[in-house]
Amino acid sequence: QVQLVESGGGLVQTGGSLKLSCTTSTRTYSSFILGWFRQAPGTEREFVAAIRQGTRRTYYADSVKGRFTVSRESRENTWSLQMNNLKPEETAVYYCTGGSSDPPREMWGQGTQVTVSS
């Protein structure tokens, strides 16, 4: 069974930083894309960032550019989302996703809560 498992959520103050990680048990391929979405209460899920497995090309939602960084970890099949200068409105459940669509939506993790206090 394909699995994506997130870790690293928690509580942080405005302006603080958090690093989320995502590990997959599936064998990835060069066209695989690893993504991050988030969903705040009462809102739809929104795209945050993604990275292509083969080229390592990254792309971001405009709202997080310059503050968030998605990257491949040295551990096999593990990616991270470094979030800096967090804002209260970014309080949400963050989901790791994967697949070949752009942004990827085929596989989803269980989500990890990020809470930014004002």
MDAnalysis code that builds the backbone (N, CA, C; Angstrom):
import MDAnalysis as mda
import numpy as np

u = mda.Universe.empty(354, n_residues=118, atom_resindex=np.repeat(np.arange(118), 3), trajectory=True)
u.add_TopologyAttr("name", ["N", "CA", "C"] * 118)
u.add_TopologyAttr("resid", np.arange(1, 119))
u.add_TopologyAttr("resname", ["GLN", "VAL", "GLN", "LEU", "VAL", "GLU", "SER", "GLY", "GLY", "GLY", "LEU", "VAL", "GLN", "THR", "GLY", "GLY", "SER", "LEU", "LYS", "LEU", "SER", "CYS", "THR", "THR", "SER", "THR", "ARG", "THR", "TYR", "SER", "SER", "PHE", "ILE", "LEU", "GLY", "TRP", "PHE", "ARG", "GLN", "ALA", "PRO", "GLY", "THR", "GLU", "ARG", "GLU", "PHE", "VAL", "ALA", "ALA", "ILE", "ARG", "GLN", "GLY", "THR", "ARG", "ARG", "THR", "TYR", "TYR", "ALA", "ASP", "SER", "VAL", "LYS", "GLY", "ARG", "PHE", "THR", "VAL", "SER", "ARG", "GLU", "SER", "ARG", "GLU", "ASN", "THR", "TRP", "SER", "LEU", "GLN", "MET", "ASN", "ASN", "LEU", "LYS", "PRO", "GLU", "GLU", "THR", "ALA", "VAL", "TYR", "TYR", "CYS", "THR", "GLY", "GLY", "SER", "SER", "ASP", "PRO", "PRO", "ARG", "GLU", "MET", "TRP", "GLY", "GLN", "GLY", "THR", "GLN", "VAL", "THR", "VAL", "SER", "SER"])
u.atoms.positions = np.array([
    [0.849, -1.187, 0.000],
    [0.000, 0.000, 0.000],
    [0.884, 1.236, 0.000],
    [0.551, 2.153, -0.908],
    [1.315, 3.390, -0.992],
    [1.020, 4.246, 0.214],
    [2.057, 4.785, 0.802],
    [1.882, 5.636, 1.963],
    [2.765, 6.855, 1.899],
    [2.189, 7.962, 2.385],
    [2.950, 9.175, 2.623],
    [2.737, 9.520, 4.080],
    [3.802, 9.790, 4.788],
    [3.708, 10.072, 6.214],
    [4.402, 11.385, 6.509],
    [3.623, 12.338, 7.060],
    [4.185, 13.636, 7.419],
    [4.611, 13.638, 8.885],
    [5.520, 14.527, 9.179],
    [5.919, 14.760, 10.567],
    [6.427, 16.190, 10.685],
    [6.471, 16.685, 11.926],
    [7.090, 17.982, 12.163],
    [6.152, 19.125, 12.445],
    [4.846, 18.889, 12.442],
    [3.925, 19.971, 12.760],
    [4.010, 20.361, 14.219],
    [3.314, 21.436, 14.569],
    [3.320, 21.874, 15.954],
    [2.865, 23.301, 16.094],
    [3.176, 23.871, 17.260],
    [2.787, 25.238, 17.590],
    [4.009, 26.145, 17.518],
    [3.829, 27.294, 16.874],
    [4.917, 28.248, 16.747],
    [4.342, 29.651, 16.826],
    [5.137, 30.599, 17.266],
    [4.686, 31.981, 17.326],
    [4.827, 32.657, 15.964],
    [4.089, 33.741, 15.793],
    [4.200, 34.524, 14.565],
    [5.657, 34.888, 14.303],
    [6.074, 34.665, 13.062],
    [7.457, 34.942, 12.693],
    [8.399, 33.780, 12.909],
    [7.904, 32.737, 13.515],
    [8.738, 31.574, 13.794],
    [8.872, 30.648, 12.606],
    [9.560, 29.530, 12.824],
    [9.843, 28.574, 11.762],
    [9.457, 27.159, 12.193],
    [9.108, 26.367, 11.209],
    [8.851, 24.941, 11.398],
    [9.344, 24.208, 10.161],
    [9.735, 22.962, 10.366],
    [10.143, 22.125, 9.241],
    [9.293, 20.872, 9.234],
    [8.604, 20.659, 8.131],
    [7.802, 19.456, 7.943],
    [8.587, 18.461, 7.088],
    [8.390, 17.189, 7.367],
    [9.021, 16.142, 6.566],
    [7.960, 15.195, 6.039],
    [8.247, 14.575, 4.918],
    [7.347, 13.603, 4.314],
    [8.176, 12.429, 3.818],
    [7.754, 11.245, 4.219],
    [8.440, 10.032, 3.790],
    [7.453, 9.140, 3.062],
    [7.878, 8.574, 1.950],
    [7.007, 7.661, 1.217],
    [7.590, 6.263, 1.193],
    [6.699, 5.294, 1.258],
    [7.118, 3.897, 1.210],
    [7.129, 3.388, -0.218],
    [6.643, 4.197, -1.153],
    [6.575, 3.750, -2.534],
    [7.877, 4.076, -3.260],
    [8.158, 3.285, -4.276],
    [9.332, 3.548, -5.087],
    [8.996, 4.673, -6.047],
    [9.739, 5.743, -5.991],
    [9.449, 6.886, -6.840],
    [10.186, 6.772, -8.168],
    [9.825, 7.639, -9.119],
    [10.371, 7.608, -10.459],
    [10.752, 9.026, -10.845],
    [11.417, 9.174, -11.964],
    [11.989, 10.480, -12.293],
    [10.932, 11.556, -12.483],
    [9.730, 11.175, -12.939],
    [8.683, 12.172, -13.168],
    [7.799, 12.381, -11.940],
    [8.125, 11.737, -10.854],
    [7.351, 11.873, -9.622],
    [7.488, 13.284, -9.082],
    [6.347, 13.813, -8.616],
    [6.331, 15.149, -8.017],
    [5.849, 15.011, -6.589],
    [6.546, 15.642, -5.666],
    [6.175, 15.651, -4.259],
    [5.659, 17.045, -3.941],
    [4.472, 17.083, -3.368],
    [3.872, 18.380, -3.122],
    [3.402, 18.567, -1.698],
    [3.052, 19.792, -1.401],
    [2.469, 20.149, -0.109],
    [1.224, 21.010, -0.350],
    [0.159, 20.644, 0.347],
    [-1.081, 21.412, 0.356],
    [-1.389, 21.747, 1.817],
    [-2.302, 22.671, 2.012],
    [-2.764, 22.959, 3.369],
    [-4.242, 23.287, 3.340],
    [-4.877, 23.079, 4.488],
    [-6.303, 23.362, 4.604],
    [-6.586, 23.964, 5.964],
    [-7.034, 25.205, 5.954],
    [-7.436, 25.873, 7.179],
    [-8.910, 25.576, 7.439],
    [-9.382, 25.698, 8.672],
    [-10.791, 25.418, 8.979],
    [-11.728, 26.253, 8.122],
    [-12.720, 25.578, 7.531],
    [-13.720, 26.259, 6.734],
    [-13.261, 26.693, 5.359],
    [-12.090, 26.233, 4.934],
    [-11.585, 26.617, 3.608],
    [-11.261, 25.375, 2.799],
    [-11.044, 25.572, 1.519],
    [-10.637, 24.464, 0.655],
    [-9.128, 24.256, 0.767],
    [-8.711, 23.055, 0.419],
    [-7.281, 22.789, 0.402],
    [-6.618, 23.637, -0.673],
    [-5.447, 24.157, -0.344],
    [-4.742, 24.983, -1.313],
    [-3.320, 24.486, -1.493],
    [-2.814, 24.651, -2.693],
    [-1.457, 24.275, -3.022],
    [-0.469, 25.192, -2.316],
    [0.627, 24.596, -1.835],
    [1.662, 25.367, -1.165],
    [2.976, 25.325, -1.941],
    [3.470, 24.116, -2.219],
    [4.784, 23.984, -2.869],
    [4.926, 22.589, -3.441],
    [5.881, 22.434, -4.371],
    [6.137, 21.117, -4.945],
    [7.563, 21.047, -5.475],
    [8.037, 19.811, -5.611],
    [9.377, 19.579, -6.155],
    [9.334, 18.355, -7.053],
    [10.000, 18.446, -8.175],
    [10.066, 17.327, -9.114],
    [11.239, 16.419, -8.742],
    [10.968, 15.116, -8.720],
    [11.980, 14.149, -8.318],
    [13.187, 14.175, -9.243],
    [12.967, 14.184, -10.536],
    [14.068, 14.069, -11.480],
    [14.910, 15.331, -11.590],
    [14.293, 16.470, -11.784],
    [15.013, 17.713, -12.046],
    [15.266, 18.526, -10.777],
    [14.567, 18.189, -9.696],
    [14.630, 18.967, -8.448],
    [14.077, 20.376, -8.632],
    [13.353, 20.599, -9.719],
    [12.720, 21.907, -9.913],
    [11.660, 22.107, -8.843],
    [11.630, 23.305, -8.276],
    [10.661, 23.618, -7.235],
    [9.743, 24.738, -7.688],
    [8.532, 24.764, -7.148],
    [7.628, 25.868, -7.409],
    [6.697, 26.046, -6.220],
    [6.226, 27.277, -6.075],
    [5.534, 27.677, -4.862],
    [4.303, 28.516, -5.168],
    [3.362, 28.490, -4.223],
    [2.270, 29.449, -4.251],
    [2.856, 30.836, -4.000],
    [2.260, 31.852, -4.595],
    [2.777, 33.217, -4.441],
    [2.846, 33.632, -2.971],
    [1.905, 33.147, -2.182],
    [1.820, 33.580, -0.787],
    [2.987, 33.098, 0.068],
    [3.721, 32.086, -0.405],
    [4.806, 31.537, 0.427],
    [6.189, 31.733, -0.190],
    [6.240, 32.290, -1.391],
    [7.527, 32.480, -2.054],
    [8.459, 33.329, -1.197],
    [9.691, 32.879, -1.104],
    [10.680, 33.599, -0.313],
    [10.689, 33.221, 1.153],
    [9.680, 32.516, 1.609],
    [9.610, 32.116, 3.016],
    [9.650, 30.602, 3.199],
    [9.103, 29.847, 2.262],
    [9.053, 28.395, 2.338],
    [10.042, 27.796, 1.345],
    [10.629, 26.669, 1.717],
    [11.551, 25.964, 0.837],
    [11.249, 24.478, 0.872],
    [11.007, 23.899, -0.291],
    [10.792, 22.461, -0.394],
    [12.057, 21.829, -0.960],
    [12.475, 20.716, -0.389],
    [13.722, 20.099, -0.827],
    [13.725, 18.603, -0.561],
    [14.645, 17.933, -1.206],
    [14.827, 16.495, -1.005],
    [15.834, 16.308, 0.129],
    [15.504, 15.394, 1.048],
    [16.397, 15.101, 2.155],
    [17.416, 14.039, 1.748],
    [18.453, 13.910, 2.537],
    [19.444, 12.881, 2.259],
    [18.895, 11.487, 2.511],
    [17.928, 11.376, 3.413],
    [17.307, 10.066, 3.645],
    [16.483, 9.694, 2.409],
    [16.499, 8.449, 2.065],
    [15.813, 8.003, 0.856],
    [14.324, 8.270, 0.930],
    [13.781, 8.774, -0.164],
    [12.342, 9.005, -0.289],
    [11.785, 9.898, 0.818],
    [12.553, 10.884, 1.204],
    [12.104, 11.840, 2.219],
    [12.326, 13.257, 1.701],
    [11.278, 14.070, 1.867],
    [11.330, 15.471, 1.456],
    [10.955, 16.346, 2.653],
    [11.309, 17.598, 2.562],
    [10.993, 18.500, 3.659],
    [10.403, 19.805, 3.135],
    [9.666, 20.488, 3.998],
    [9.147, 21.826, 3.729],
    [9.597, 22.704, 4.890],
    [10.554, 23.554, 4.633],
    [11.026, 24.500, 5.631],
    [10.171, 25.754, 5.533],
    [9.533, 26.115, 6.658],
    [8.619, 27.257, 6.671],
    [9.166, 28.319, 7.618],
    [9.444, 29.474, 7.096],
    [9.986, 30.575, 7.890],
    [9.025, 31.755, 7.908],
    [9.173, 32.580, 8.924],
    [8.352, 33.792, 9.054],
    [6.863, 33.455, 8.939],
    [6.445, 32.491, 9.715],
    [5.054, 32.025, 9.648],
    [4.077, 33.072, 10.169],
    [2.878, 33.049, 9.594],
    [1.825, 34.011, 9.935],
    [0.634, 33.273, 10.541],
    [-0.151, 33.930, 11.391],
    [-1.304, 33.265, 12.011],
    [-2.284, 32.690, 10.991],
    [-2.449, 33.367, 9.864],
    [-3.384, 32.882, 8.852],
    [-2.894, 31.626, 8.147],
    [-1.689, 31.203, 8.446],
    [-1.169, 29.967, 7.874],
    [-1.408, 28.760, 8.799],
    [-2.129, 28.987, 9.846],
    [-2.571, 27.878, 10.683],
    [-3.468, 26.976, 9.856],
    [-3.092, 25.690, 9.780],
    [-3.814, 24.766, 8.910],
    [-3.284, 23.356, 9.130],
    [-3.983, 22.411, 8.543],
    [-3.446, 21.061, 8.428],
    [-2.668, 21.015, 7.118],
    [-1.422, 20.588, 7.208],
    [-0.554, 20.521, 6.039],
    [-0.455, 19.068, 5.573],
    [-0.646, 18.876, 4.276],
    [-0.654, 17.543, 3.684],
    [0.493, 17.384, 2.699],
    [1.143, 16.264, 2.782],
    [2.127, 15.854, 1.797],
    [1.390, 15.086, 0.701],
    [1.703, 15.375, -0.550],
    [1.065, 14.680, -1.661],
    [2.122, 14.198, -2.645],
    [1.721, 13.271, -3.494],
    [2.660, 12.752, -4.474],
    [1.959, 12.209, -5.695],
    [2.705, 12.154, -6.808],
    [2.150, 11.601, -8.029],
    [2.775, 12.229, -9.246],
    [2.095, 12.062, -10.383],
    [2.628, 12.583, -11.630],
    [1.865, 13.804, -12.137],
    [0.704, 14.109, -11.538],
    [-0.016, 15.303, -11.947],
    [0.684, 16.527, -11.373],
    [0.347, 17.681, -11.899],
    [1.059, 18.891, -11.533],
    [0.068, 19.987, -11.159],
    [-0.123, 20.338, -9.867],
    [0.551, 19.713, -8.718],
    [-0.019, 18.327, -8.427],
    [0.727, 17.501, -7.690],
    [0.339, 16.114, -7.474],
    [-0.832, 15.968, -6.511],
    [-1.754, 15.083, -6.893],
    [-2.933, 14.847, -6.049],
    [-3.276, 13.365, -5.917],
    [-2.467, 12.487, -6.516],
    [-2.822, 11.073, -6.526],
    [-2.696, 10.431, -5.147],
    [-1.669, 10.800, -4.399],
    [-1.439, 10.217, -3.076],
    [-1.434, 11.335, -2.037],
    [-2.001, 11.019, -0.860],
    [-2.091, 12.008, 0.203],
    [-1.631, 11.392, 1.520],
    [-0.942, 12.190, 2.308],
    [-0.633, 11.783, 3.667],
    [-1.808, 12.078, 4.584],
    [-1.649, 11.764, 5.847],
    [-2.735, 11.947, 6.797],
    [-2.852, 13.389, 7.280],
    [-1.846, 14.189, 7.051],
    [-1.867, 15.582, 7.457],
    [-1.206, 15.796, 8.802],
    [-0.629, 16.981, 8.971],
    [-0.029, 17.364, 10.245],
    [-0.442, 18.803, 10.563],
    [-0.810, 19.033, 11.819],
    [-1.335, 20.341, 12.220],
    [-0.197, 21.333, 12.444],
    [-0.353, 22.502, 11.857],
    [0.559, 23.623, 12.113],
    [-0.279, 24.755, 12.674],
    [0.083, 25.244, 13.845],
    [-0.636, 26.333, 14.484],
    [0.329, 27.487, 14.740],
    [-0.044, 28.656, 14.214],
    [0.789, 29.841, 14.392],
    [0.046, 30.801, 15.310],
    [0.589, 31.041, 16.472],
    [-0.070, 31.914, 17.448],
    [0.326, 33.369, 17.209],
    [-0.652, 34.256, 17.469],
    [-0.398, 35.694, 17.266],
    [0.107, 36.352, 18.540],
])
